[in-house]
């Protein structure tokens, strides 16, 4: 069998391209202002949401009167 089929030859690989330069972390003044405005809006919304929640997990432990009379057992 080996006489009929020749051993496949490996093609030469292309050269490795140089590594790309890493991006810079510089943020423009416009982007800084936009990010600051977005963060301020998020904080405003967060404070607004907190003010609507009147109780938390450490709320008053006293039981309120939630028992209502029914027609069958009154």
ROVO-870921 format. One line per field, with one value per residue: residue number from 1; x, y, z of N, C-alpha, C, O, CB in turn. Coordinates in steps of 0.001 Angstrom, whole numbers. Glycine has a CB too. Layout:
// residues N
nr = NUM ...
n.px = X ...
n.py = Y ...
n.pz = Z ...
ca.px = X ...
ca.py = Y ...
ca.pz = Z ...
c.px = X ...
c.py = Y ...
c.pz = Z ...
o.px = X ...
o.py = Y ...
o.pz = Z ...
cb.px = X ...
cb.py = Y ...
cb.pz = Z ...
This chain:
// residues 74
nr = 1 2 3 4 5 6 7 8 9 10 11 12 13 14 15 16 17 18 19 20 21 22 23 24 25 26 27 28 29 30 31 32 33 34 35 36 37 38 39 40 41 42 43 44 45 46 47 48 49 50 51 52 53 54 55 56 57 58 59 60 61 62 63 64 65 66 67 68 69 70 71 72 73 74
n.px = 795 1931 3490 1828 478 1736 3455 1814 2809 3642 2477 4301 4153 2615 4342 4266 2150 2989 2298 -659 -819 -1525 -4682 -5183 -5837 -6865 -9285 -11483 -12374 -15036 -16140 -15651 -17302 -19795 -19922 -19865 -22281 -24085 -23591 -24382 -27105 -27898 -27388 -29229 -31626 -31401 -31465 -34030 -35561 -34981 -36209 -38864 -39225 -40475 -40170 -37901 -35835 -35320 -37555 -40375 -41367 -43800 -47059 -49527 -53015 -54328 -56180 -59276 -62801 -64832 -67660 -68608 -67631 -68195
n.py = -1193 1234 1839 2715 4985 8124 9655 12293 15707 18329 21599 24707 26955 30207 33284 34484 37139 40439 41335 43180 46635 47500 48861 52271 53642 56100 58548 60764 64207 64709 62130 61570 63453 62590 60003 60704 62095 60016 58294 59954 60170 57524 57285 59168 57936 55621 56618 57678 55375 54087 55761 55162 52678 51658 49905 47420 44493 44518 45481 46699 44440 44020 42663 43349 44104 41997 40192 39329 39304 36658 35656 33161 32405 34339
n.pz = 0 703 -1425 -3407 -2514 -1737 979 2628 2315 4518 4222 4080 6785 7072 7937 11324 12199 13492 16916 17751 18734 22109 23207 24191 27424 27718 28379 26892 27589 27021 27141 29834 31070 30162 31288 34007 34228 33660 35843 37935 37375 37793 40545 41518 40779 42307 44927 44860 44605 47031 48826 48540 49595 52501 54601 55779 55998 58657 59926 61867 64337 65452 65368 63028 62712 60706 60411 59215 59538 58462 56544 57284 59830 61747
ca.px = 0 2730 4102 857 184 2900 3225 1481 3807 3088 2827 4988 3249 2932 4993 3357 2107 3355 1180 -1197 -524 -2658 -5429 -4865 -6911 -7160 -10695 -11574 -13146 -16448 -16534 -15665 -18502 -20955 -19926 -20224 -23712 -24795 -23467 -25212 -28497 -28111 -27461 -30517 -32666 -31246 -31975 -35472 -36142 -34841 -37148 -40202 -39283 -40672 -39716 -36853 -35803 -35254 -38699 -41089 -41767 -45151 -48030 -50631 -54282 -54640 -57229 -60559 -63916 -65448 -69096 -68941 -67241 -68283
ca.py = 0 2446 2110 3377 6319 8804 10294 13713 16654 19451 22879 25642 27874 31616 33893 35011 38610 41065 41556 44548 47489 47510 50129 53194 53797 57519 58884 62179 65019 64508 60836 61684 64200 61729 58956 61312 62379 58735 57809 60816 59782 56237 57557 59832 56920 54709 57304 57783 54057 53818 56556 54587 51457 52150 48923 46547 43203 44778 46345 46522 43047 43963 42156 44251 43397 41681 39178 39873 38402 36093 35484 31863 32177 35553
ca.pz = 0 785 -2715 -4255 -1972 -1172 2269 2406 2800 5263 3585 4970 7466 6842 9110 12355 12132 14770 17836 17644 19888 23030 23177 25273 28400 27866 28177 26564 28524 26705 27683 31294 31444 29891 32308 35290 34178 33763 37218 38774 37132 38460 41981 41780 40687 43435 46111 44691 44878 48461 49612 48446 50396 53854 55567 55296 56671 60096 60199 63111 64506 66010 64409 62752 62636 59319 60454 58859 59785 57273 56700 57850 61205 62530
c.px = 846 3391 3143 618 1429 2507 2908 2550 3095 3464 3515 3976 3610 3570 3938 3352 2485 2111 667 -867 -1738 -3376 -5058 -6075 -7274 -8619 -10767 -12441 -14643 -16956 -16597 -16924 -19753 -21062 -20340 -21720 -24527 -24749 -24315 -26687 -28822 -28234 -28771 -31646 -32602 -31791 -33490 -36155 -36064 -35867 -38564 -40341 -39328 -40194 -38640 -36904 -35760 -36414 -39335 -41623 -43187 -46129 -49152 -51908 -54641 -55755 -58578 -61637 -64463 -66934 -69421 -68595 -67400 -69226
c.py = 1269 2795 2867 4821 6915 9470 11768 14624 17837 20748 23797 26634 29318 32213 34485 36531 39213 41334 42983 45350 47518 48858 51004 53357 55258 57774 60382 62909 64855 63195 60869 62396 63347 60626 59507 61615 61097 58201 58647 60466 58468 56451 58238 58823 55974 55354 57439 56468 53740 54587 55997 53308 51877 51159 48071 45236 43374 45669 46002 45101 42919 43493 43155 43429 43186 40646 39849 38851 37913 35909 34186 31722 33385 35447
c.pz = 0 -537 -3627 -3804 -1350 144 2034 3011 3447 4553 4594 5540 7155 8098 10062 12272 13493 15607 17691 18907 20811 22990 24377 26179 28621 27527 27932 27590 28283 27284 29207 31768 31243 30941 33672 35332 34304 35185 38168 38599 37827 39967 42352 41766 41881 44702 46040 45006 46364 49279 49545 49250 51858 54912 54941 56040 58186 60536 61545 63202 65076 64941 64227 62627 61171 59253 60170 59147 58457 57532 57418 59317 62084 63627
o.px = 495 3807 3583 565 2093 1341 3647 3109 2056 4646 3326 3064 4788 3362 2868 4412 2316 1018 1463 -668 -2871 -2742 -4670 -7214 -7923 -9130 -10183 -13156 -15431 -18050 -17489 -17541 -20668 -22153 -21079 -22361 -25553 -25757 -24905 -27440 -29906 -29103 -29362 -32522 -33639 -32503 -34165 -37225 -37007 -36335 -39389 -41458 -38345 -39846 -38497 -37921 -36129 -36258 -38868 -42255 -43712 -46037 -49653 -51867 -55178 -56212 -58952 -61405 -64543 -67381 -70438 -69255 -66753 -69408
o.py = 2259 3936 3586 5744 6278 9799 12442 14342 18284 20985 23669 27084 29633 31705 34921 37156 38566 41533 43907 44796 47557 49888 50506 53220 55599 57284 61171 62278 64862 63134 60269 61988 63380 60338 58855 61413 61085 57705 58111 60466 58315 55852 57923 58845 55570 54707 57324 56456 53169 54106 56317 52891 52389 51567 48015 44906 42457 46512 45114 44608 41810 43874 43730 42211 44068 40274 40821 37650 38652 36010 34120 30941 33439 36403
o.pz = -642 -741 -4525 -4617 -533 362 1317 4071 2961 4301 5804 4847 6990 9199 9638 12274 14526 15077 17527 19988 20332 22761 25434 25731 29610 26521 28674 28367 29229 27846 29806 32752 32066 31433 34409 36363 34983 35689 39106 39572 38390 40601 43385 42631 42409 45470 47063 45614 46911 50311 50401 49558 52394 56021 53720 56650 58919 61419 62259 62268 65168 63774 65194 62456 60502 58172 60826 59011 57475 58675 58110 60003 63130 64380
cb.px = -909 3778 4543 -452 -950 3472 4462 96 4735 3597 1559 6129 3280 1655 5999 3783 689 4131 1605 -2736 -140 -2189 -6957 -4414 -6513 -6236 -11586 -12144 -12751 -16665 -15564 -14418 -18606 -20854 -18544 -19407 -24068 -24194 -21997 -24969 -28770 -26952 -26283 -30785 -32533 -29767 -31325 -35811 -35423 -33438 -37142 -40548 -38056 -42127 -40878 -35483 -34603 -33907 -39736 -42227 -40776 -45577 -48588 -50371 -55402 -53389 -57245 -60583 -65023 -64783 -69782 -68254 -65849 -68648
cb.py = -9 2298 808 2598 6256 9853 10130 14047 17129 19452 23571 26391 27636 32412 35002 34535 39100 42382 41279 44516 48932 47200 49860 54561 53165 58372 58458 62369 66492 64533 59753 62433 65499 61110 58305 62604 63106 57705 57829 62300 59662 55252 58424 60938 56135 54315 58686 58222 52964 54170 57995 54318 50507 52466 48054 47200 42390 45434 46226 47539 42331 45346 40803 45082 44176 41173 38447 40296 39096 34749 35517 30803 31722 36675
cb.pz = 1176 1851 -3377 -4255 -932 -2169 3209 3014 1645 6736 3002 4218 8974 6446 8662 13788 11696 14533 19300 17414 19435 24462 23166 24716 29716 26971 29411 25146 28405 25190 27221 31788 30625 28476 32403 35530 32876 32798 37663 38434 35626 38142 42416 40743 39379 43622 46257 43279 44063 48928 49131 47007 50107 54075 56062 55447 56199 60465 59078 63232 65417 66568 64861 61463 63376 58584 61840 57394 60614 56881 55347 57088 61258 61709
